[in-house]
Amino acid sequence: MSPPASKNNLPTLEGHANPLAYAVNERDRSTVDMVRVALEHKQAMLAFQPIVVAQDPSRVAFYEGLIRIRDGTGRVIPAQNFIPVVENTDMGRRIDCLALELGLAELLVEPSIRLSINVSALSIGHRGWLAILDRGLASDTTIAERLILEITESSAITSPRAVMEFMTRFQERGVSFALDDFGAGFTSFRYLRDLFFDVLKIDGQFVKNIHKDLDNQVLLSALASIGKHFEMVTVAEAVETQQEAAFLQSIGIDCMQGFCYGAPTINPAWRSQTRKAGTG
């Protein structure tokens, strides 16, 4: 006898009346399993993307280290495919710990670079993550001034007091902080004033086709003005064309990041130079 149909005449799948909900649940479960296996086998690495000086794009201001994992087939999986599923779990803390550990190791072996690493506000009070940060800063006196910690706008406003105390503590030691994806959420200007971020990264949704989008020109110009008012270095994210770059330069954006100037790579130029020097 056939199983009873649900009220909307759709068959029930493991308790889900809606096949879409079932598919989403299965996808998330598969993602969690993929991340767990990758972490157990240490199949994780950073991909590095340059952030260039707007008025002279040949100069790299710093790099962003973006966490990547390898799946069972050897494919390199970007963070956007798994972070949203695990960010609020213990696995999210493990990923933040690993990203920081990898970033600090890179700063230690390559003194010529400055590097930003993403961290959730949920991790800044995590004992293991803090221990990794303390060890890294103690390993080399130049690391603090070359490290930038990126906290997303949405993450920062979940616990502004904790973020404020954390930032004050480590800014005193020389670490810089970037507010990531600015404009994508609902940051209170009071928090923006109180948190004292060093870098303001403007969300890429305002940058796409900015040279011909009058509405976004007004919005992005306002966001850039806010950054300058609070004495933050402004970075426009997701810059893909020279036309977009030209407009950003015209309104005084400090730095730019995007495929126009380099895709994230797990084989950055300095590693190739080091290998060449070693074989010379």
C-alpha positions as CSV (number, residue, x, y, z in Angstrom):
1,M,0.0,0.0,0.0
2,S,1.3,3.4,-1.0
3,P,2.4,5.9,1.8
4,P,-0.1,8.6,2.6
5,A,0.3,11.8,0.7
6,S,0.9,15.0,2.6
7,K,-1.7,17.9,2.6
8,N,-0.1,19.4,-0.5
9,N,-0.2,16.0,-2.2
10,L,3.5,15.6,-2.1
11,P,5.1,12.4,-0.7
12,T,6.8,12.7,2.7
13,L,10.6,12.2,2.5
14,E,12.1,11.3,5.9
15,G,9.7,13.7,7.7
16,H,10.0,16.5,5.1
17,A,6.7,17.3,3.5
18,N,8.5,19.6,1.0
19,P,11.0,17.9,-1.3
20,L,12.9,21.2,-1.6
21,A,13.4,21.2,2.2
22,Y,14.6,17.6,2.0
23,A,17.1,18.5,-0.8
24,V,18.4,21.4,1.2
25,N,18.8,19.3,4.3
26,E,20.7,16.6,2.4
27,R,22.9,19.2,0.7
28,D,23.8,20.7,4.1
29,R,24.5,17.3,5.6
30,S,26.7,16.4,2.7
31,T,28.6,19.7,3.1
32,V,29.2,19.2,6.8
33,D,30.5,15.6,6.0
34,M,32.8,17.0,3.4
35,V,34.3,19.7,5.7
36,R,34.7,17.2,8.5
37,V,36.6,14.7,6.4
38,A,38.8,17.6,5.0
39,L,39.7,18.8,8.5
40,E,40.4,15.3,9.7
41,H,42.8,14.7,6.8
42,K,44.2,18.3,6.9
43,Q,43.1,18.9,3.4
44,A,42.9,22.7,3.8
45,M,44.9,25.6,2.5
46,L,44.7,29.3,1.9
47,A,44.2,31.0,-1.4
48,F,45.7,34.5,-1.7
49,Q,44.1,37.4,-3.5
50,P,45.9,40.8,-3.9
51,I,44.4,44.1,-2.7
52,V,46.0,46.8,-4.8
53,V,46.5,50.5,-4.3
54,A,43.8,52.2,-6.3
55,Q,46.0,55.0,-7.8
56,D,48.8,52.6,-8.6
57,P,47.4,49.1,-9.2
58,S,50.9,47.7,-9.7
59,R,51.4,48.0,-6.0
60,V,49.9,45.4,-3.7
61,A,48.8,46.9,-0.3
62,F,48.1,43.5,1.2
63,Y,46.8,40.0,0.4
64,E,43.6,38.3,1.7
65,G,44.1,34.7,2.8
66,L,40.9,32.8,1.9
67,I,40.3,29.3,3.4
68,R,39.9,26.4,0.9
69,I,39.4,22.7,1.4
70,R,39.9,19.7,-0.9
71,D,37.0,17.3,-1.4
72,G,37.3,13.6,-1.9
73,T,38.0,14.0,-5.6
74,G,40.8,16.5,-5.1
75,R,38.8,19.6,-6.1
76,V,39.6,22.8,-4.2
77,I,36.4,24.1,-2.7
78,P,36.0,27.9,-2.0
79,A,34.7,29.1,1.4
80,Q,31.4,30.4,0.0
81,N,30.4,26.8,-0.6
82,F,30.7,25.6,3.0
83,I,31.2,28.5,5.5
84,P,27.4,29.4,5.5
85,V,26.6,25.9,6.6
86,V,29.1,25.4,9.3
87,E,29.9,29.0,10.5
88,N,27.6,28.8,13.6
89,T,28.9,25.3,14.7
90,D,32.0,24.0,16.4
91,M,33.3,23.2,13.0
92,G,33.2,26.9,12.1
93,R,35.5,27.5,15.1
94,R,37.9,24.8,13.8
95,I,38.0,26.4,10.4
96,D,38.8,29.8,11.9
97,C,41.5,28.3,14.0
98,L,43.0,26.6,10.9
99,A,42.8,29.7,8.7
100,L,44.6,31.8,11.4
101,E,47.2,29.1,11.9
102,L,47.9,28.9,8.1
103,G,48.0,32.7,7.8
104,L,50.4,33.2,10.7
105,A,52.7,30.5,9.3
106,E,52.7,32.3,5.9
107,L,53.6,35.6,7.6
108,L,56.4,33.9,9.4
109,V,58.1,32.4,6.4
110,E,57.5,35.4,4.1
111,P,58.4,38.7,5.8
112,S,57.6,40.8,2.6
113,I,53.8,40.4,2.8
114,R,51.0,41.8,4.7
115,L,48.0,39.5,5.1
116,S,44.3,39.6,6.1
117,I,42.5,36.6,7.6
118,N,38.8,36.2,8.1
119,V,37.4,35.5,11.5
120,S,33.9,35.2,12.8
121,A,32.9,37.3,15.9
122,L,32.0,33.9,17.4
123,S,35.6,32.9,17.4
124,I,37.3,35.9,19.1
125,G,36.4,34.5,22.5
126,H,37.4,30.9,21.6
127,R,40.2,29.7,23.8
128,G,41.9,27.7,21.1
129,W,41.8,30.5,18.5
130,L,43.2,33.0,21.0
131,A,46.0,30.7,21.9
132,I,47.0,30.4,18.2
133,L,46.9,34.1,17.8
134,D,49.1,34.7,20.9
135,R,51.6,32.1,19.8
136,G,51.8,33.6,16.3
137,L,52.3,37.1,17.5
138,A,55.0,35.9,19.9
139,S,56.9,34.0,17.2
140,D,58.0,37.2,15.3
141,T,57.9,40.8,16.4
142,T,56.9,42.0,12.9
143,I,53.8,39.7,12.5
144,A,51.4,41.9,14.5
145,E,51.9,44.9,12.2
146,R,51.5,42.7,9.1
147,L,48.3,40.9,10.2
148,I,44.8,42.2,9.5
149,L,41.8,40.4,10.9
150,E,38.6,40.7,8.9
151,I,35.3,40.6,10.6
152,T,32.1,40.7,8.6
153,E,29.6,43.5,9.2
154,S,26.8,41.0,10.1
155,S,29.1,39.2,12.5
156,A,30.4,42.3,14.2
157,I,26.9,43.6,15.1
158,T,26.0,40.3,16.8
159,S,28.2,41.1,19.8
160,P,29.6,44.6,19.4
161,R,30.9,44.9,23.0
162,A,32.9,41.7,22.7
163,V,34.3,42.8,19.3
164,M,35.2,46.2,20.7
165,E,37.1,44.8,23.7
166,F,38.9,42.3,21.5
167,M,39.9,44.9,18.9
168,T,41.2,47.3,21.6
169,R,43.3,44.6,23.2
170,F,45.0,43.5,19.9
171,Q,45.2,46.9,18.3
172,E,47.4,47.9,21.2
173,R,49.7,45.0,20.1
174,G,49.8,46.3,16.5
175,V,47.2,44.1,14.8
176,S,44.8,45.9,12.3
177,F,41.2,45.2,11.8
178,A,39.0,45.3,8.7
179,L,35.2,45.5,8.6
180,D,34.3,43.2,5.7
181,D,31.3,43.4,3.3
182,F,30.3,46.8,4.5
183,G,26.9,47.9,3.2
184,A,25.6,44.3,3.0
185,G,24.1,44.4,6.5
186,F,22.7,47.0,8.9
187,T,25.6,48.4,10.8
188,S,24.6,51.1,13.2
189,F,26.8,54.2,12.7
190,R,27.2,54.2,16.5
191,Y,29.0,50.8,16.3
192,L,31.0,52.0,13.3
193,R,32.1,55.0,15.4
194,D,32.9,53.0,18.5
195,L,34.6,50.0,17.0
196,F,37.5,51.9,15.3
197,F,38.2,49.6,12.4
198,D,41.3,50.3,10.4
199,V,40.0,49.1,7.0
200,L,36.5,49.4,5.5
201,K,35.8,46.8,2.8
202,I,32.8,47.9,0.7
203,D,30.6,45.0,-0.4
204,G,30.9,44.0,-4.1
205,Q,27.2,44.4,-4.8
206,F,27.8,48.2,-5.0
207,V,30.8,47.8,-7.3
208,K,29.3,45.8,-10.2
209,N,28.9,48.0,-13.3
210,I,29.4,51.0,-11.0
211,H,30.5,53.1,-14.1
212,K,26.9,53.0,-15.5
213,D,24.7,52.5,-12.4
214,L,23.8,55.9,-11.1
215,D,22.1,54.6,-8.0
216,N,25.1,52.6,-6.9
217,Q,27.4,55.5,-7.7
218,V,25.5,57.6,-5.1
219,L,25.5,54.7,-2.6
220,L,29.2,53.8,-3.1
221,S,30.3,57.4,-2.9
222,A,28.4,57.8,0.4
223,L,30.0,54.6,1.8
224,A,33.5,55.8,0.7
225,S,32.8,59.2,2.4
226,I,31.8,57.4,5.6
227,G,35.1,55.4,5.5
228,K,37.2,58.6,5.1
229,H,35.2,60.4,7.8
230,F,36.1,57.6,10.3
231,E,39.7,57.6,9.0
232,M,39.6,54.1,7.6
233,V,41.3,52.8,4.5
234,T,38.6,52.0,2.0
235,V,38.7,48.9,-0.2
236,A,36.2,48.2,-3.0
237,E,35.6,44.5,-3.3
238,A,34.8,42.4,-6.5
239,V,36.3,44.8,-9.0
240,E,36.1,43.0,-12.4
241,T,36.6,45.6,-15.1
242,Q,38.8,48.6,-15.9
243,Q,35.6,50.7,-16.3
244,E,34.7,49.9,-12.7
245,A,38.2,50.6,-11.5
246,A,38.3,54.0,-13.3
247,F,35.2,55.2,-11.5
248,L,36.5,53.9,-8.1
249,Q,39.7,55.8,-8.7
250,S,37.8,59.0,-9.5
251,I,36.0,59.0,-6.2
252,G,39.1,58.4,-4.1
253,I,38.8,54.8,-3.1
254,D,42.1,53.8,-1.5
255,C,42.4,50.1,-2.6
256,M,40.7,47.6,-4.9
257,Q,40.2,43.8,-4.8
258,G,38.8,41.6,-7.5
259,F,39.4,39.5,-10.6
260,C,40.5,42.6,-12.5
261,Y,43.7,42.5,-10.4
262,G,44.1,38.8,-9.6
263,A,42.0,35.7,-8.7
264,P,42.7,33.9,-5.4
265,T,45.5,31.4,-5.9
266,I,47.0,28.7,-3.7
267,N,50.4,29.2,-5.4
268,P,51.2,32.9,-4.8
269,A,54.1,34.5,-6.6
270,W,56.4,34.7,-3.5
271,R,56.4,30.9,-3.2
272,S,57.6,30.6,-6.8
273,Q,60.3,33.2,-6.2
274,T,61.4,31.4,-3.1
275,R,61.7,28.1,-5.0
276,K,63.7,29.8,-7.8
277,A,66.1,31.3,-5.2
278,G,66.6,27.9,-3.6
279,T,67.6,26.3,-6.9
280,G,69.7,29.2,-8.1
